[in-house]
């Protein structure tokens, strides 16, 4: 028979990764117009209240460019690749924004999850 004292810490250990906040990263952070940038995410929700698709955008003070959408894997991660030359994105500093649409488990109201990082196109 298993000890109940061992089962509780084990359950908490297994549940911890699901509670982690979503992370967003891009490599390289400063990208040349003809080079590829890889956007990665981990810890994104995979639950019934959230879509499995993340929208990726570039935002500046004057512009907004939707780069595309990517499906979140069962592990909560995703990988998205893009090239500035293909997307008609000008040189400068941008915010790369990833958003997944979720809804409240209580009343179904929209509850989007967003993460952003700063990137630069040379």
Residue pairs with C-beta under 8 A, 6 or more apart in sequence:
17 43
17 76
18 76
20 43
21 43
22 41
22 42
22 43
22 44
22 45
22 76
22 98
22 100
22 113
22 115
23 41
23 42
23 43
23 115
24 39
24 40
24 41
24 96
24 98
24 115
24 116
24 117
25 39
25 40
25 41
25 117
26 37
26 38
26 39
26 40
26 96
26 117
26 119
27 37
27 38
27 40
28 35
28 37
29 117
29 118
29 119
29 120
30 119
30 120
30 121
30 122
31 37
31 84
31 119
31 120
31 121
31 122
32 84
32 121
32 122
33 83
33 84
33 85
33 91
33 121
33 122
34 83
34 84
34 85
35 83
35 84
36 81
36 82
36 83
37 81
37 82
37 83
37 84
37 119
38 79
38 80
38 81
39 56
39 70
39 79
39 80
39 81
39 82
39 96
39 98
40 77
40 78
40 79
40 80
41 54
41 72
41 76
41 77
41 78
41 79
41 98
41 115
42 75
42 76
42 77
43 76
43 77
44 54
44 72
44 76
44 77
44 78
44 100
44 113
45 72
45 76
45 100
45 102
45 113
46 52
46 72
46 73
46 74
46 75
46 76
47 102
49 102
49 103
49 104
49 105
49 111
50 100
50 101
50 102
50 103
50 113
51 100
51 101
51 102
52 71
52 72
53 69
53 70
53 71
53 72
53 100
54 69
54 70
54 71
54 72
54 78
54 80
54 98
54 99
54 100
55 66
55 68
55 69
55 98
55 99
55 100
56 66
56 67
56 68
56 69
56 70
56 80
56 82
56 96
56 97
56 98
57 64
57 65
57 66
57 67
57 96
57 97
57 99
58 64
58 65
58 67
58 87
58 89
58 94
58 95
58 96
58 97
58 119
59 65
59 94
59 95
59 97
59 116
60 92
60 93
60 94
60 95
63 90
65 87
65 88
65 89
67 80
67 82
67 87
68 80
68 82
70 78
70 79
70 80
71 78
72 78
72 100
84 121
89 121
90 121
91 121
91 122
92 120
92 121
93 118
93 119
93 120
94 118
94 119
94 120
94 121
95 116
95 117
95 118
95 119
96 116
96 117
96 118
96 119
97 114
97 115
97 116
98 114
98 115
98 116
99 112
99 113
99 114
100 112
100 113
101 110
101 112
102 110
102 111
102 112
102 113
103 109
103 110
103 111
104 110
104 111
